[in-house]
Amino acid sequence: MLRILQKGVGLGFLLATCALPQTRFVGKAQWLGGAKAVVTHTIDDTTKFVPAAVDAMDVYGIKATIYVNTGSKLIEELWPRLRKAVADGHEIGSHSRTHPCKWPDTEEFCAGAYTDAEIVGSRDDILKNTPQPHVWSWCYPCGNCARYPFIQKRIAAAGYLVARNYQDEAKNGHLIPNVNTFAANAFDAAYTQVVQKKGGIAPTGNDDLPALNAKFDEVYAAGQIYNFMSHPQWLEYGGEAFYEAHLRHIGKRDDVWYVPLGPLYAYRELRESVEVKAQGKRFVLGTKLDRKVYDGSVTLEFVGKGKPVLDGVALVERAGGVVMQWKGAWFRRVGQRVFVTAPPAGVLEFR
């Protein structure tokens, strides 16, 4: 102490410095907002039932990727509703332009069907007709061609981050793939279960409400990703019907992150890439990823008593509540733990 004072550092400054809250970076939270589990939903096809499905989701706080065929005759009628869906936190994904579909899906068929017009053209149609900054997600029409690496490479080359499959429909293999986390191959991505009646060439559907709810409960308890898909034309609507009853069971939970599929996969890469460098009492956040594509936020966990300030702006505190977005900035305090949700670039301080 005496040596420090002799060097010209005042006692008042020293005491004030010692009194400042010391904040320690713990690590990156697994899910945005420090959520316990994730719910993501996908719906397929351009039909007149799409608005009803989206309206139902909005009642219960579910966020989805809405896969559309941009060459469909109905698409012009749907664009206004799809633009609103984007504003409400949903994602519009590509289901091609013309929905090419054939069984068996031979290599020859896939090579001719998956053209730039289908893959790139549908992407550009979505960007032209909605305010969405990027198209992260593709869905294979009829589940065709998902197993071919050369088709996966075409989809990746167009800038998609994930491509969802729909496999073995004729044998009911599509009903409960039971994938409760990120797919091992993002361009042949399965899901947890189907939620829909019998349709297409499938022998049966999956609309047993207790069984549907039980599968969600299992995934939720494990803190994993509940990833379910539906065709709006094979649903029943109304509060007591199986679809909306299931949405009510899984929706509006304070410890669940509700997010579309594409932004969820973008979050995985963003979370892995972001660097947090301590510089004194500041933490510098950075990523090399393209922020137009990876436009979300990450959640960082700290231990300390200070209030977080990002680039000179104090963050808003949220006591809790449902997380239904993939971007933004706020913080949440749990005892000495501080969960800071912020874009992955900037200077974070605690004051």
N, C-alpha and C positions, 0 to 999 in steps of 0.2 A: 504494500500500500504506500509506504513512505517513498520508495523508489519511483512509483508512478507519479506521486504528487510532485516529486523533485523534477520530473520531466515536463512539468507544466500542465498536467491533466488535473482539472479541478475535482474536488471531492464530490460536489453536486452532480457533475457529469457522470462520475463513476457510479454513484448510487443510483442515478436514473437508469444507467445502462444495465446495472445488475437487476433492476426492478422490471425491465422489459420482459414480457412473456417469451419464453424460449419455445419455438415451434420446431417439431421434428417431422420430416417426411417419412411416412411409413411404407407407402407403396400405392400401386394403382388398384382401385376397386375392380372387382370382377365385372360388375354390371353398372350401368349408368345410374347415378344417384345413390349408389350403395344398395341397390335393390337386392332382394333375396333371390328372385327368379325372373324369367323373361317369358312374355307371351308374344308370339308373332303369328300372323294369320295370312293365308293367301287364298284368293278366289280366282277362278279361271273362266275364260270365254267372254265374248262380247254378245250379251243377250239382254233382253228387256228386263231381266230380273236383277241386273247389277245394281241399280239404284236402291232397290228394296234391301239388298244385302248390306250395302254401305250405310243406309239409314239405320238398320238394326245395330250394326257395329257401333255407330256413333252414340246410340242410346246407352250402351254399356262400356264405352271407353276403350273399345278394341281398335287397334291400328293394323292395317293390312296392306299387302301388296296386291293391287288389282291388275291382273294380267288380261290385256285386251289384244284382240286382233285388229290392227289398225286399218285393214282393208275391208272390214265388214261393212255391209250396207247400213247397219245400225250405229256405227261409230259417230257419225255427225250429230245424232241425237244425244249421244252420251258425253261428248266433250265438255259441255257446260257443267254437268254433274261431276265429271272427273277433275275439272279444274278446281271446283270447290273441295273435292276430296283431298287434293294436294294441299290446299290452304289449311285443311283441318288435320294435317299430319299423316295422311296416307301416302303410299307410293304407287305410281303407275308403272307397271312392268310390262315387258314385251312378251306377247304370245304369238309372235310373227305377224305378218300381214294377212295371209290367206289360210292359215291353219292347215298346212299340208299334213296328211295323215294316211298311213297305210300299214297293214299287217300282212306279212312280217315286214319290219322296217329294215330292209336289206341295206348293205353298204352303198349299193348303186342308187337306191331310192334316196337315201340321205344325202349323198353327194349332189344330186340334182335338186333336191327340195330346199336345202339350206344354203340359199344364195345370198348375195349381198342385198338384194331387194327385200328378202324376208328378214334378215338379221339386222343389217344397217338401216334399211328403209323404215322398218317399224320403230326402231330407236329414234330416228330423225322425226318421224311423225309425232311421237310423244313429245319430243323437245319443242316442236313447232306449235303444238296445240295446247300445251300446258306450261305453267311457270316453273316446272321442275328443272333444276339445274343439270341433272345427270340422270341416266337410266341405268340403275345398278343391277337390275334383275331380269333374267330371261326365264321363260317356262316352256318346256318342250311340248308342242302340240301332240296330244295322245300319248305323251311320254316317249314318243319315237326318238331314236337316234342318240339318246343320252349316253349310251355305253361306248360310243365311238370317239376315241381321242382326237381324231382329225376334226370332228364336228365341235368338240369342246374347245379346240384351239381357235376355230372360226369365231365362236361366241366370245371368247376372251379377247380376241383381237379387236372386236367392236367396242370394247370398253366395259362390258358387263363384269360384275364381280362375283355373281352367283347364278347358277342355272338349276332350277328345280325340276325334278323328274316326276314320273307317275307310272311306276313300273308294274308289269305283270297284271294289268287290269283284268284280262280274261280269266285269270286264276285267283282273283281277289288279293294278289300280292301287294296292291297299292293301298289296302285299307289301313293297316297298322304297321308301317315300317319300323316304328318305335325308335326313331332317331331323336334323342333328347338333348343333343348338344350340336355344335357345328359339325357339318358333314366332313368326312375325311377327304372327299373330293368336292370342292365347292361347285364344280361344273357337272356334277352328277349327284345333286343334293336331294336326299330324301327328307322326311319329316316325321312327326310323331304319329299322327293318325288323321284319317279322313273323318269329316263330320258331314254326312249327306245321306240321302236315300239312295236306293238302287238307281243306277243310270248307266248309259253307255253300254259296253259289252260285259260289264261286271255282273257276276251272278247275284250278288247281294250288295247292300249298302252298309252304313255304320251309323245308325241313328238311335241306338239304345242309350237313353240319357244317363242312367246310373253308371253304365260302363264308360261312357264318354267322360263323365265327371270324375270317375275313379282314376282314369288315366291321367287327367290333369292333376289331381291331388297327389299322385305318385311323383310326377315330375316336379311339381311345386315344392314338395317336401324335400326333394333332393337338391333344390336350388339350381335347377337346370333350365333348358329352353323348351317351352311347350310350343311346338310348331305344328299347327293344324291347318288343313286345307279343305275347301268346299267348291262345288259348282253351284252358283246361285239358283240355277234352274232345277236343282235337285234338293231344294230345301223347303221347309214349311215356316211361314212367318206368323208372328203373334206371340204374345208373352208366354203362353203355355206350350207352344210348339217346341220340339226338341232343340232346334237351332238357337232360338232366342233364350230358351231356358239354360242352355249350355253357356251362352255368352254371359248371361246374368251370373252364373256360378263362377266364372273365371274373371269377370270384369271388375274394375274399380277397386282393386286391392292396393293399399298404401305401400306394400313392399314388393310390388311387381313392376317391371319396366315393360310398357306396351310399345312395340316398335315394329315397323314393317321389315320384311326379310332383307331387302337390299341394304338399307342403312344399318341393320344389325351386322351384316357381314363387313360392311365398311368400318364399323366400330371396332371389330376385332383387329383389323389391320392398323387402325388408328391407335388403339390402345397399345399394341405391340411396338409401334414406331415412336411414340412420343417419348422425349427425353426430358428429365427433370434434373437440372443442375443447381445445386445450392451455391449461392454467392453471398456469403455473410448471412444476413437475415432475409435475403431475397431468394426466390426460386425462379429460375428461368426455364420456361417451357418451350419446346420446339419440336418440329417434325419436318421431314423432307418430303412428305406426301403432298400431292396436289390438293389444295384446300377446296377447289371447285368440286372435285370428286369426293373427297373425304371431308365433308363439310360439317361433321358432327362435333360433339364435345366428348371429353373423357372425365372420369371422376377420380380424384386423387385423395388419399387419406393422410391426414396429419394428426399429430398429437400436440396440443398446446391450448393457450387461452386467447390468443389474439384474434382479431376479426380480419378476414381475407380481403385484400384489395388487389384487383387485377388491372395493370396498366394505369394505376392512379384512380381507379373507380371502385368504390366499395361495393362488394357483392351483396345481393339481397339474401336474407336468411329465410329458409323454408323449414318449418317445424316438421313437416312430413308431407303427405299427400301423394297422389298417384302421379307417376312419371309417364307422360304420354307424348314425349318429344325426343329428338335425338341431338338437339343442339341447344345452345343457350348457356347462361352462367348464373350460378347460385351456390349457396352452401347450406349444409345441414350439420348441426352439432348433436353428438350423442356423448354426453359426459365430457371427457377430455378429448375425445376423437372429433375431428372436423373433416367432413366429406365435402370437398370442393369440386364442383362440376364447372368446367370451363373449356373454351377452345384450346387446342393443344399448342398454342403459340402466344407468348406474352410473358410479362414479369409479374409474379405473384408475391405479395408481401403480407405480413400479418402485423396489424397495428393495434 
